[in-house]
Amino acid sequence: MSRWYYRFPGNFYAFGPTPREFASEREARAYIKRIWELTRLPRGTELWRA
């Protein structure tokens, strides 16, 4: 379990770490979509473990 940083394409700075811990990148992506109220993450969104 770990926290994740994420960066949307075109943004200079990254967001994070996530306040919750996730076991996989898939779970972290689902969380990010939910908090930003998105149906899909933009192409090129980057995630990495904190």
Buried (B, 14 or more C-beta within 10 A) or exposed (E): EEBBBBBBEEEEEBBBBBEEEBEEEEBBBEBBBEEEEEEEBEEEBEBBEE
